[in-house]
Amino acid sequence: MSTALARRDLLAALLAATALPGLAHAATPLLPDLDRAAAARIGKAWLAGRPDIGSAALARRLLPHGRGPDALPALRRQVSEDFRRGAVFVHRGWRLSETEGALFGLLALEE
């Protein structure tokens, strides 16, 4: 049995990491296999196409009502809507929604 996270499991963990304050930096069983360096590379790639965005603006965009319990369901809805609209970010063969790319970007900025 492999312990590596599947792509969608990783993205769910990423959503949780950026939606819940402090979780991205905490030693927690929720994110044991998260390759923080790889996540930062994806985030930096997304940010490279958006040089004028900072962490505060990105957090306001992604989490307009803060990082409370409603943030994760709202982010999941945004991801689904991005795919419906064709708003995607492709990185090394991964087809991510713009929201997922932005979450990686926020995680990279908050590291």
ABEGO torsion letter per residue (X at the ends): XBABBBAAAAAAAAAAAAABBGAAABBBAAAAABBAAAAAAAAAAAAAABAABBAAAAAAAABAAEABAAAAAAAAAAAAAAAAAGBBBBBGGBBBBAAAAAAAAAAAAAX
